[in-house]
């Protein structure tokens, strides 16, 4: 299989002759072998594992995203990715980096909702003031 791991604005990894891939979904992990049927899967934050003859088993901490297998091509698109060899360190990186980003995004969403609410109130006051 050919694996391409995409993050916003660049290709994180591009590998050929991948013999297996294991990915995490919200429903649990699943494996992909070269002759598996085509599929699409939503990915949960976790560890993506792939294996090649050249590199052996490689672990990549990934944020949520999507995996698409079409023929021999496997595309993985995620918001963040961190490579490494030590699973303990990758697990900590996932918790530290990805959960921190999720918290910031929640704070931004809360601020946007407050701004939208204020704008709607002011528009309503303006319209009633006519």
MIBA-449843 format. One record per residue: residue number from 1; residue in one letter; chain; y negated, x, z of N, C-alpha, C in turn. Coordinates in Angstrom, 3 decimals. Layout:
N
<r n="NUM" res="A" chain="A" n_north="Y" n_east="X" n_up="Z" ca_north="Y" ca_east="X" ca_up="Z" c_north="Y" c_east="X" c_up="Z"/>
...
//
This chain:
130
<r n="1" res="X" chain="A" n_north="1.181" n_east="0.850" n_up="0.000" ca_north="0.000" ca_east="0.000" ca_up="0.000" c_north="-1.240" c_east="0.893" c_up="0.000"/>
<r n="2" res="X" chain="A" n_north="-2.328" n_east="0.354" n_up="-0.445" ca_north="-3.621" ca_east="1.028" ca_up="-0.398" c_north="-4.486" c_east="0.286" c_up="0.616"/>
<r n="3" res="X" chain="A" n_north="-4.981" n_east="1.006" n_up="1.601" ca_north="-5.779" ca_east="0.412" ca_up="2.675" c_north="-7.220" c_east="0.873" c_up="2.538"/>
<r n="4" res="X" chain="A" n_north="-8.126" n_east="-0.099" n_up="2.585" ca_north="-9.553" ca_east="0.219" ca_up="2.609" c_north="-10.142" c_east="-0.492" c_up="3.822"/>
<r n="5" res="X" chain="A" n_north="-10.696" n_east="0.290" n_up="4.744" ca_north="-11.293" ca_east="-0.237" ca_up="5.972" c_north="-12.810" c_east="-0.173" c_up="5.822"/>
<r n="6" res="X" chain="A" n_north="-13.428" n_east="-1.347" n_up="5.756" ca_north="-14.867" ca_east="-1.455" ca_up="5.503" c_north="-15.616" c_east="-1.857" c_up="6.762"/>
<r n="7" res="X" chain="A" n_north="-16.744" n_east="-1.199" n_up="6.990" ca_north="-17.697" ca_east="-1.631" ca_up="8.003" c_north="-19.013" c_east="-1.844" c_up="7.263"/>
<r n="8" res="X" chain="A" n_north="-19.968" n_east="-2.551" n_up="7.853" ca_north="-21.218" ca_east="-2.791" ca_up="7.118" c_north="-21.822" c_east="-1.479" c_up="6.614"/>
<r n="9" res="X" chain="A" n_north="-22.177" n_east="-1.460" n_up="5.377" ca_north="-22.892" ca_east="-0.364" ca_up="4.732" c_north="-22.059" c_east="0.860" c_up="4.372"/>
<r n="10" res="X" chain="A" n_north="-20.735" n_east="0.876" n_up="4.665" ca_north="-19.949" ca_east="2.030" ca_up="4.227" c_north="-18.447" c_east="1.758" c_up="4.324"/>
<r n="11" res="X" chain="A" n_north="-17.697" n_east="2.653" n_up="3.718" ca_north="-16.237" ca_east="2.619" ca_up="3.819" c_north="-15.845" c_east="3.532" c_up="4.973"/>
<r n="12" res="X" chain="A" n_north="-15.219" n_east="2.969" n_up="5.999" ca_north="-14.817" ca_east="3.743" ca_up="7.176" c_north="-13.602" c_east="4.611" c_up="6.861"/>
<r n="13" res="X" chain="A" n_north="-12.621" n_east="4.041" n_up="6.159" ca_north="-11.409" ca_east="4.786" ca_up="5.792" c_north="-10.837" c_east="4.209" c_up="4.512"/>
<r n="14" res="X" chain="A" n_north="-10.256" n_east="5.080" n_up="3.698" ca_north="-9.590" ca_east="4.661" ca_up="2.475" c_north="-8.314" c_east="5.490" c_up="2.362"/>
<r n="15" res="X" chain="A" n_north="-7.160" n_east="4.829" n_up="2.440" ca_north="-5.877" ca_east="5.518" ca_up="2.449" c_north="-4.955" c_east="4.935" c_up="1.392"/>
<r n="16" res="X" chain="A" n_north="-4.154" n_east="5.800" n_up="0.807" ca_north="-3.139" ca_east="5.370" ca_up="-0.150" c_north="-1.774" c_east="5.626" c_up="0.462"/>
<r n="17" res="X" chain="A" n_north="-0.765" n_east="5.023" n_up="-0.118" ca_north="0.622" ca_east="5.176" ca_up="0.329" c_north="0.791" c_east="4.855" c_up="1.813"/>
<r n="18" res="X" chain="A" n_north="0.182" n_east="3.765" n_up="2.233" ca_north="0.338" ca_east="3.291" ca_up="3.609" c_north="1.658" c_east="2.546" c_up="3.696"/>
<r n="19" res="X" chain="A" n_north="2.497" n_east="2.939" n_up="4.641" ca_north="3.830" ca_east="2.335" ca_up="4.728" c_north="3.880" c_east="1.094" c_up="5.620"/>
<r n="20" res="X" chain="A" n_north="2.951" n_east="0.995" n_up="6.575" ca_north="2.909" ca_east="-0.195" ca_up="7.430" c_north="1.547" c_east="-0.316" c_up="8.075"/>
<r n="21" res="X" chain="A" n_north="1.190" n_east="-1.558" n_up="8.414" ca_north="-0.071" ca_east="-1.854" ca_up="9.093" c_north="0.223" c_east="-2.877" c_up="10.175"/>
<r n="22" res="X" chain="A" n_north="-0.351" n_east="-2.687" n_up="11.350" ca_north="-0.249" ca_east="-3.671" ca_up="12.429" c_north="-1.672" c_east="-4.023" c_up="12.842"/>
<r n="23" res="X" chain="A" n_north="-1.973" n_east="-5.323" n_up="12.857" ca_north="-3.324" ca_east="-5.798" ca_up="13.168" c_north="-3.264" c_east="-6.859" c_up="14.261"/>
<r n="24" res="X" chain="A" n_north="-4.391" n_east="-7.012" n_up="14.959" ca_north="-4.507" ca_east="-8.007" ca_up="16.020" c_north="-5.279" c_east="-9.213" c_up="15.511"/>
<r n="25" res="X" chain="A" n_north="-4.739" n_east="-10.410" n_up="15.757" ca_north="-5.426" ca_east="-11.658" ca_up="15.430" c_north="-5.642" c_east="-12.423" c_up="16.732"/>
<r n="26" res="X" chain="A" n_north="-6.432" n_east="-13.482" n_up="16.705" ca_north="-6.587" ca_east="-14.288" ca_up="17.922" c_north="-5.252" c_east="-14.859" c_up="18.431"/>
<r n="27" res="X" chain="A" n_north="-4.249" n_east="-14.988" n_up="17.550" ca_north="-2.953" ca_east="-15.529" ca_up="17.937" c_north="-1.928" c_east="-14.459" c_up="18.293"/>
<r n="28" res="X" chain="A" n_north="-2.309" n_east="-13.184" n_up="18.219" ca_north="-1.384" ca_east="-12.092" ca_up="18.519" c_north="-1.350" c_east="-11.086" c_up="17.381"/>
<r n="29" res="X" chain="A" n_north="-0.501" n_east="-10.094" n_up="17.518" ca_north="-0.450" ca_east="-9.054" ca_up="16.489" c_north="0.584" c_east="-9.401" c_up="15.424"/>
<r n="30" res="X" chain="A" n_north="0.391" n_east="-8.839" n_up="14.231" ca_north="1.364" ca_east="-9.016" ca_up="13.167" c_north="1.392" c_east="-7.759" c_up="12.315"/>
<r n="31" res="X" chain="A" n_north="2.525" n_east="-7.552" n_up="11.661" ca_north="2.705" ca_east="-6.362" ca_up="10.849" c_north="2.731" c_east="-6.682" c_up="9.370"/>
<r n="32" res="X" chain="A" n_north="2.325" n_east="-5.702" n_up="8.580" ca_north="2.338" ca_east="-5.835" ca_up="7.130" c_north="3.126" c_east="-4.667" c_up="6.567"/>
<r n="33" res="X" chain="A" n_north="4.127" n_east="-4.994" n_up="5.776" ca_north="4.901" ca_east="-3.999" ca_up="5.045" c_north="4.562" c_east="-4.128" c_up="3.563"/>
<r n="34" res="X" chain="A" n_north="4.870" n_east="-3.123" n_up="2.757" ca_north="4.445" ca_east="-3.131" ca_up="1.350" c_north="4.821" c_east="-4.372" c_up="0.545"/>
<r n="35" res="X" chain="A" n_north="5.957" n_east="-4.991" n_up="0.796" ca_north="6.377" ca_east="-6.117" ca_up="-0.040" c_north="6.115" c_east="-7.475" c_up="0.595"/>
<r n="36" res="X" chain="A" n_north="5.282" n_east="-7.505" n_up="1.622" ca_north="4.924" ca_east="-8.771" ca_up="2.249" c_north="4.115" c_east="-9.607" c_up="1.261"/>
<r n="37" res="X" chain="A" n_north="4.232" n_east="-10.911" n_up="1.385" ca_north="3.443" ca_east="-11.814" ca_up="0.546" c_north="1.956" c_east="-11.627" c_up="0.828"/>
<r n="38" res="X" chain="A" n_north="1.136" n_east="-11.960" n_up="-0.130" ca_north="-0.306" ca_east="-11.868" ca_up="0.048" c_north="-0.737" c_east="-12.772" c_up="1.197"/>
<r n="39" res="X" chain="A" n_north="-1.783" n_east="-12.349" n_up="1.903" ca_north="-2.233" ca_east="-13.135" ca_up="3.041" c_north="-3.684" c_east="-12.805" c_up="3.377"/>
<r n="40" res="X" chain="A" n_north="-4.268" n_east="-13.661" n_up="4.201" ca_north="-5.600" ca_east="-13.463" ca_up="4.761" c_north="-5.485" c_east="-13.746" c_up="6.244"/>
<r n="41" res="X" chain="A" n_north="-6.115" n_east="-12.913" n_up="7.087" ca_north="-6.046" ca_east="-13.118" ca_up="8.529" c_north="-7.383" c_east="-12.778" c_up="9.178"/>
<r n="42" res="X" chain="A" n_north="-7.794" n_east="-13.607" n_up="10.121" ca_north="-8.962" ca_east="-13.291" ca_up="10.949" c_north="-8.513" c_east="-12.276" c_up="11.988"/>
<r n="43" res="X" chain="A" n_north="-9.308" n_east="-11.243" n_up="12.191" ca_north="-8.951" ca_east="-10.205" ca_up="13.148" c_north="-9.743" c_east="-10.367" c_up="14.433"/>
<r n="44" res="X" chain="A" n_north="-9.078" n_east="-10.099" n_up="15.535" ca_north="-9.715" ca_east="-10.088" ca_up="16.846" c_north="-10.021" c_east="-8.636" c_up="17.211"/>
<r n="45" res="X" chain="A" n_north="-10.977" n_east="-8.404" n_up="18.109" ca_north="-11.204" ca_east="-7.034" ca_up="18.551" c_north="-9.919" c_east="-6.455" c_up="19.132"/>
<r n="46" res="X" chain="A" n_north="-9.574" n_east="-5.253" n_up="18.713" ca_north="-8.347" ca_east="-4.633" ca_up="19.195" c_north="-8.046" c_east="-3.359" c_up="18.438"/>
<r n="47" res="X" chain="A" n_north="-6.784" n_east="-3.003" n_up="18.398" ca_north="-6.348" ca_east="-1.766" ca_up="17.761" c_north="-5.632" c_east="-2.095" c_up="16.452"/>
<r n="48" res="X" chain="A" n_north="-6.112" n_east="-1.516" n_up="15.355" ca_north="-5.452" ca_east="-1.598" ca_up="14.065" c_north="-4.636" c_east="-0.315" c_up="13.926"/>
<r n="49" res="X" chain="A" n_north="-3.364" n_east="-0.449" n_up="13.586" ca_north="-2.481" ca_east="0.700" ca_up="13.430" c_north="-2.002" c_east="0.755" c_up="11.996"/>
<r n="50" res="X" chain="A" n_north="-2.028" n_east="1.954" n_up="11.411" ca_north="-1.426" ca_east="2.124" ca_up="10.098" c_north="-0.696" c_east="3.453" c_up="10.063"/>
<r n="51" res="X" chain="A" n_north="0.234" n_east="3.555" n_up="9.113" ca_north="1.055" ca_east="4.760" ca_up="9.031" c_north="1.129" c_east="5.255" c_up="7.593"/>
<r n="52" res="X" chain="A" n_north="0.922" n_east="6.572" n_up="7.441" ca_north="1.092" ca_east="7.228" ca_up="6.151" c_north="1.939" c_east="8.478" c_up="6.366"/>
<r n="53" res="X" chain="A" n_north="2.543" n_east="8.973" n_up="5.297" ca_north="3.309" ca_east="10.220" ca_up="5.405" c_north="2.394" c_east="11.379" c_up="5.770"/>
<r n="54" res="X" chain="A" n_north="1.210" n_east="11.378" n_up="5.184" ca_north="0.259" ca_east="12.467" ca_up="5.384" c_north="-0.298" c_east="12.527" c_up="6.805"/>
<r n="55" res="X" chain="A" n_north="-0.716" n_east="11.371" n_up="7.348" ca_north="-1.395" ca_east="11.326" ca_up="8.646" c_north="-0.502" c_east="10.888" c_up="9.800"/>
<r n="56" res="X" chain="A" n_north="0.665" n_east="10.348" n_up="9.514" ca_north="1.494" ca_east="9.779" ca_up="10.572" c_north="0.912" c_east="8.451" c_up="11.014"/>
<r n="57" res="X" chain="A" n_north="1.054" n_east="8.131" n_up="12.288" ca_north="0.518" ca_east="6.887" ca_up="12.836" c_north="-0.929" c_east="7.106" c_up="13.250"/>
<r n="58" res="X" chain="A" n_north="-1.811" n_east="6.226" n_up="12.763" ca_north="-3.241" ca_east="6.326" ca_up="13.044" c_north="-3.678" c_east="5.038" c_up="13.739"/>
<r n="59" res="X" chain="A" n_north="-4.501" n_east="5.183" n_up="14.771" ca_north="-5.022" ca_east="4.046" ca_up="15.523" c_north="-6.526" c_east="3.959" c_up="15.297"/>
<r n="60" res="X" chain="A" n_north="-7.002" n_east="2.744" n_up="15.042" ca_north="-8.433" ca_east="2.512" ca_up="14.855" c_north="-8.818" c_east="1.297" c_up="15.694"/>
<r n="61" res="X" chain="A" n_north="-9.791" n_east="1.480" n_up="16.582" ca_north="-10.322" ca_east="0.349" ca_up="17.332" c_north="-11.263" c_east="-0.406" c_up="16.407"/>
<r n="62" res="X" chain="A" n_north="-11.026" n_east="-1.705" n_up="16.255" ca_north="-11.852" ca_east="-2.511" ca_up="15.360" c_north="-12.408" c_east="-3.722" c_up="16.098"/>
<r n="63" res="X" chain="A" n_north="-13.568" n_east="-4.150" n_up="15.642" ca_north="-14.180" ca_east="-5.366" ca_up="16.140" c_north="-13.624" c_east="-6.530" c_up="15.323"/>
<r n="64" res="X" chain="A" n_north="-14.075" n_east="-7.730" n_up="15.585" ca_north="-13.566" ca_east="-8.860" ca_up="14.828" c_north="-13.937" c_east="-8.726" c_up="13.360"/>
<r n="65" res="X" chain="A" n_north="-13.107" n_east="-9.317" n_up="12.519" ca_north="-13.331" ca_east="-9.225" ca_up="11.088" c_north="-12.260" c_east="-9.995" c_up="10.337"/>
<r n="66" res="X" chain="A" n_north="-11.952" n_east="-9.511" n_up="9.134" ca_north="-10.970" ca_east="-10.193" ca_up="8.295" c_north="-10.109" c_east="-9.153" c_up="7.581"/>
<r n="67" res="X" chain="A" n_north="-8.839" n_east="-9.504" n_up="7.375" ca_north="-7.899" ca_east="-8.678" ca_up="6.629" c_north="-7.417" c_east="-9.494" c_up="5.441"/>
<r n="68" res="X" chain="A" n_north="-7.418" n_east="-8.861" n_up="4.259" ca_north="-6.941" ca_east="-9.525" ca_up="3.047" c_north="-5.913" c_east="-8.618" c_up="2.392"/>
<r n="69" res="X" chain="A" n_north="-4.701" n_east="-9.148" n_up="2.147" ca_north="-3.677" ca_east="-8.408" ca_up="1.409" c_north="-3.468" c_east="-9.125" c_up="0.087"/>
<r n="70" res="X" chain="A" n_north="-3.687" n_east="-8.374" n_up="-0.997" ca_north="-3.479" ca_east="-8.907" ca_up="-2.347" c_north="-2.702" c_east="-7.858" c_up="-3.133"/>
<r n="71" res="X" chain="A" n_north="-1.433" n_east="-8.131" n_up="-3.357" ca_north="-0.588" ca_east="-7.138" ca_up="-4.015" c_north="-0.446" c_east="-5.917" c_up="-3.137"/>
<r n="72" res="X" chain="A" n_north="-0.711" n_east="-4.746" n_up="-3.690" ca_north="-0.610" ca_east="-3.498" ca_up="-2.928" c_north="-1.919" c_east="-3.147" c_up="-2.225"/>
<r n="73" res="X" chain="A" n_north="-2.958" n_east="-3.946" n_up="-2.446" ca_north="-4.273" ca_east="-3.662" ca_up="-1.854" c_north="-4.441" c_east="-4.413" c_up="-0.541"/>
<r n="74" res="X" chain="A" n_north="-4.871" n_east="-3.691" n_up="0.492" ca_north="-5.181" ca_east="-4.303" ca_up="1.778" c_north="-6.616" c_east="-3.928" c_up="2.117"/>
<r n="75" res="X" chain="A" n_north="-7.475" n_east="-4.941" n_up="2.220" ca_north="-8.865" ca_east="-4.731" ca_up="2.591" c_north="-9.074" c_east="-5.256" c_up="3.995"/>
<r n="76" res="X" chain="A" n_north="-9.687" n_east="-4.442" n_up="4.832" ca_north="-10.023" ca_east="-4.841" ca_up="6.187" c_north="-11.526" c_east="-4.674" c_up="6.331"/>
<r n="77" res="X" chain="A" n_north="-12.217" n_east="-5.755" n_up="6.667" ca_north="-13.662" ca_east="-5.725" ca_up="6.836" c_north="-13.979" c_east="-6.131" c_up="8.268"/>
<r n="78" res="X" chain="A" n_north="-14.615" n_east="-5.202" n_up="9.005" ca_north="-14.942" ca_east="-5.441" ca_up="10.410" c_north="-16.379" c_east="-5.004" c_up="10.674"/>
<r n="79" res="X" chain="A" n_north="-16.929" n_east="-5.460" n_up="11.792" ca_north="-18.302" ca_east="-5.085" ca_up="12.136" c_north="-18.398" c_east="-3.666" c_up="12.659"/>
<r n="80" res="X" chain="A" n_north="-17.418" n_east="-3.226" n_up="13.427" ca_north="-17.423" ca_east="-1.884" ca_up="14.007" c_north="-16.016" c_east="-1.315" c_up="13.967"/>
<r n="81" res="X" chain="A" n_north="-15.914" n_east="0.006" n_up="13.898" ca_north="-14.620" ca_east="0.678" ca_up="13.942" c_north="-14.798" c_east="2.045" c_up="14.601"/>
<r n="82" res="X" chain="A" n_north="-13.812" n_east="2.422" n_up="15.407" ca_north="-13.805" ca_east="3.728" ca_up="16.072" c_north="-12.416" c_east="4.309" c_up="15.899"/>
<r n="83" res="X" chain="A" n_north="-12.314" n_east="5.490" n_up="15.301" ca_north="-11.023" ca_east="6.131" ca_up="15.099" c_north="-10.673" c_east="7.013" c_up="16.283"/>
<r n="84" res="X" chain="A" n_north="-9.391" n_east="7.280" n_up="16.441" ca_north="-8.944" ca_east="8.161" ca_up="17.519" c_north="-7.442" c_east="8.232" c_up="17.563"/>
<r n="85" res="X" chain="A" n_north="-6.952" n_east="9.082" n_up="18.443" ca_north="-5.508" ca_east="9.236" ca_up="18.569" c_north="-4.997" c_east="8.792" c_up="19.928"/>
<r n="86" res="X" chain="A" n_north="-5.853" n_east="8.743" n_up="20.921" ca_north="-5.448" ca_east="8.362" ca_up="22.271" c_north="-5.693" c_east="6.871" c_up="22.471"/>
<r n="87" res="X" chain="A" n_north="-4.617" n_east="6.111" n_up="22.661" ca_north="-4.753" ca_east="4.656" ca_up="22.792" c_north="-5.558" c_east="4.248" c_up="24.012"/>
<r n="88" res="X" chain="A" n_north="-5.424" n_east="4.985" n_up="25.098" ca_north="-6.190" ca_east="4.672" ca_up="26.305" c_north="-7.685" c_east="4.786" c_up="26.066"/>
<r n="89" res="X" chain="A" n_north="-8.092" n_east="5.857" n_up="25.391" ca_north="-9.512" ca_east="6.041" ca_up="25.091" c_north="-10.007" c_east="4.979" c_up="24.116"/>
<r n="90" res="X" chain="A" n_north="-9.194" n_east="4.634" n_up="23.130" ca_north="-9.593" ca_east="3.596" ca_up="22.179" c_north="-9.729" c_east="2.244" c_up="22.865"/>
<r n="91" res="X" chain="A" n_north="-8.819" n_east="1.946" n_up="23.774" ca_north="-8.888" ca_east="0.679" ca_up="24.504" c_north="-10.187" c_east="0.613" c_up="25.298"/>
<r n="92" res="X" chain="A" n_north="-10.535" n_east="1.694" n_up="25.955" ca_north="-11.787" ca_east="1.730" ca_up="26.718" c_north="-12.992" c_east="1.623" c_up="25.784"/>
<r n="93" res="X" chain="A" n_north="-12.919" n_east="2.258" n_up="24.610" ca_north="-14.017" ca_east="2.176" ca_up="23.643" c_north="-14.210" c_east="0.737" c_up="23.171"/>
<r n="94" res="X" chain="A" n_north="-13.117" n_east="0.028" n_up="22.936" ca_north="-13.203" ca_east="-1.374" ca_up="22.529" c_north="-13.913" c_east="-2.175" c_up="23.606"/>
<r n="95" res="X" chain="A" n_north="-13.475" n_east="-2.019" n_up="24.833" ca_north="-14.087" ca_east="-2.783" ca_up="25.919" c_north="-15.560" c_east="-2.418" c_up="26.081"/>
<r n="96" res="X" chain="A" n_north="-15.858" n_east="-1.136" n_up="26.052" ca_north="-17.224" ca_east="-0.665" ca_up="26.300" c_north="-18.168" c_east="-1.011" c_up="25.146"/>
<r n="97" res="X" chain="A" n_north="-17.823" n_east="-0.663" n_up="23.935" ca_north="-18.725" ca_east="-0.813" ca_up="22.799" c_north="-18.777" c_east="-2.231" c_up="22.245"/>
<r n="98" res="X" chain="A" n_north="-17.619" n_east="-2.813" n_up="21.978" ca_north="-17.600" ca_east="-4.102" ca_up="21.302" c_north="-18.028" c_east="-5.229" c_up="22.222"/>
<r n="99" res="X" chain="A" n_north="-17.634" n_east="-5.185" n_up="23.485" ca_north="-18.046" ca_east="-6.244" ca_up="24.391" c_north="-19.534" c_east="-6.147" c_up="24.698"/>
<r n="100" res="X" chain="A" n_north="-20.086" n_east="-4.921" n_up="24.701" ca_north="-21.517" ca_east="-4.733" ca_up="24.898" c_north="-22.288" c_east="-5.366" c_up="23.738"/>
<r n="101" res="X" chain="A" n_north="-21.807" n_east="-5.184" n_up="22.528" ca_north="-22.440" ca_east="-5.780" ca_up="21.348" c_north="-22.374" c_east="-7.297" c_up="21.438"/>
<r n="102" res="X" chain="A" n_north="-21.223" n_east="-7.845" n_up="21.841" ca_north="-21.100" ca_east="-9.297" ca_up="21.971" c_north="-22.114" c_east="-9.844" c_up="22.977"/>
<r n="103" res="X" chain="A" n_north="-22.338" n_east="-9.129" n_up="24.088" ca_north="-23.301" ca_east="-9.570" ca_up="25.090" c_north="-24.709" c_east="-9.563" c_up="24.503"/>
<r n="104" res="X" chain="A" n_north="-25.060" n_east="-8.513" n_up="23.753" ca_north="-26.385" ca_east="-8.453" ca_up="23.123" c_north="-26.565" c_east="-9.602" c_up="22.136"/>
<r n="105" res="X" chain="A" n_north="-25.527" n_east="-9.899" n_up="21.374" ca_north="-25.622" ca_east="-10.996" ca_up="20.407" c_north="-25.814" c_east="-12.329" c_up="21.110"/>
<r n="106" res="X" chain="A" n_north="-25.160" n_east="-12.536" n_up="22.231" ca_north="-25.358" ca_east="-13.778" ca_up="22.991" c_north="-26.797" c_east="-13.868" c_up="23.491"/>
<r n="107" res="X" chain="A" n_north="-27.349" n_east="-12.745" n_up="23.956" ca_north="-28.730" ca_east="-12.738" ca_up="24.432" c_north="-29.698" c_east="-13.054" c_up="23.294"/>
<r n="108" res="X" chain="A" n_north="-29.444" n_east="-12.500" n_up="22.112" ca_north="-30.303" ca_east="-12.767" ca_up="20.957" c_north="-30.202" c_east="-14.237" c_up="20.559"/>
<r n="109" res="X" chain="A" n_north="-28.996" n_east="-14.777" n_up="20.554" ca_north="-28.831" ca_east="-16.198" ca_up="20.212" c_north="-29.577" c_east="-17.090" c_up="21.200"/>
<r n="110" res="X" chain="A" n_north="-29.509" n_east="-16.757" n_up="22.488" ca_north="-30.212" ca_east="-17.532" ca_up="23.506" c_north="-31.717" c_east="-17.479" c_up="23.269"/>
<r n="111" res="X" chain="A" n_north="-32.243" n_east="-16.294" n_up="22.958" ca_north="-33.676" ca_east="-16.159" ca_up="22.686" c_north="-34.072" c_east="-16.969" c_up="21.453"/>
<r n="112" res="X" chain="A" n_north="-33.258" n_east="-16.967" n_up="20.421" ca_north="-33.556" ca_east="-17.728" ca_up="19.193" c_north="-33.580" c_east="-19.222" c_up="19.491"/>
<r n="113" res="X" chain="A" n_north="-32.623" n_east="-19.696" n_up="20.281" ca_north="-32.593" ca_east="-21.119" ca_up="20.633" c_north="-33.860" c_east="-21.500" c_up="21.388"/>
<r n="114" res="X" chain="A" n_north="-34.306" n_east="-20.646" n_up="22.307" ca_north="-35.540" ca_east="-20.931" ca_up="23.052" c_north="-36.743" c_east="-20.959" c_up="22.120"/>
<r n="115" res="X" chain="A" n_north="-36.813" n_east="-20.015" n_up="21.179" ca_north="-37.920" ca_east="-19.988" ca_up="20.224" c_north="-37.916" c_east="-21.235" c_up="19.343"/>
<r n="116" res="X" chain="A" n_north="-36.740" n_east="-21.622" n_up="18.867" ca_north="-36.639" ca_east="-22.816" ca_up="18.036" c_north="-37.063" c_east="-24.051" c_up="18.811"/>
<r n="117" res="X" chain="A" n_north="-36.623" n_east="-24.138" n_up="20.062" ca_north="-37.005" ca_east="-25.288" ca_up="20.899" c_north="-38.513" c_east="-25.354" c_up="21.101"/>
<r n="118" res="X" chain="A" n_north="-39.134" n_east="-24.208" n_up="21.363" ca_north="-40.584" ca_east="-24.165" ca_up="21.533" c_north="-41.311" c_east="-24.549" c_up="20.261"/>
<r n="119" res="X" chain="A" n_north="-40.832" n_east="-24.091" n_up="19.125" ca_north="-41.446" ca_east="-24.420" ca_up="17.844" c_north="-41.360" c_east="-25.920" c_up="17.575"/>
<r n="120" res="X" chain="A" n_north="-40.217" n_east="-26.500" n_up="17.824" ca_north="-40.036" ca_east="-27.945" ca_up="17.592" c_north="-40.951" c_east="-28.743" c_up="18.518"/>
<r n="121" res="X" chain="A" n_north="-41.064" n_east="-28.340" n_up="19.792" ca_north="-41.956" ca_east="-29.026" ca_up="20.729" c_north="-43.403" c_east="-28.965" c_up="20.252"/>
<r n="122" res="X" chain="A" n_north="-43.830" n_east="-27.790" n_up="19.810" ca_north="-45.217" ca_east="-27.631" ca_up="19.354" c_north="-45.471" c_east="-28.441" c_up="18.079"/>
<r n="123" res="X" chain="A" n_north="-44.509" n_east="-28.463" n_up="17.175" ca_north="-44.664" ca_east="-29.273" ca_up="15.961" c_north="-44.775" c_east="-30.760" c_up="16.324"/>
<r n="124" res="X" chain="A" n_north="-43.950" n_east="-31.197" n_up="17.288" ca_north="-44.012" ca_east="-32.598" ca_up="17.718" c_north="-45.354" c_east="-32.899" c_up="18.371"/>
<r n="125" res="X" chain="A" n_north="-45.877" n_east="-31.981" n_up="19.204" ca_north="-47.184" ca_east="-32.179" ca_up="19.844" c_north="-48.274" c_east="-32.211" c_up="18.787"/>
<r n="126" res="X" chain="A" n_north="-48.188" n_east="-31.337" n_up="17.796" ca_north="-49.177" ca_east="-31.293" ca_up="16.721" c_north="-49.179" c_east="-32.602" c_up="15.942"/>
<r n="127" res="X" chain="A" n_north="-47.979" n_east="-33.108" n_up="15.640" ca_north="-47.876" ca_east="-34.341" ca_up="14.866" c_north="-48.389" c_east="-35.520" c_up="15.644"/>
<r n="128" res="X" chain="A" n_north="-48.155" n_east="-35.574" n_up="16.963" ca_north="-48.645" ca_east="-36.699" ca_up="17.785" c_north="-50.143" c_east="-36.584" c_up="18.019"/>
<r n="129" res="X" chain="A" n_north="-50.696" n_east="-35.403" n_up="17.903" ca_north="-52.131" ca_east="-35.185" ca_up="18.115" c_north="-52.976" c_east="-35.634" c_up="16.945"/>
<r n="130" res="X" chain="A" n_north="-52.391" n_east="-35.966" n_up="15.828" ca_north="-53.152" ca_east="-36.399" ca_up="14.647" c_north="-53.855" c_east="-37.672" c_up="14.864"/>
//
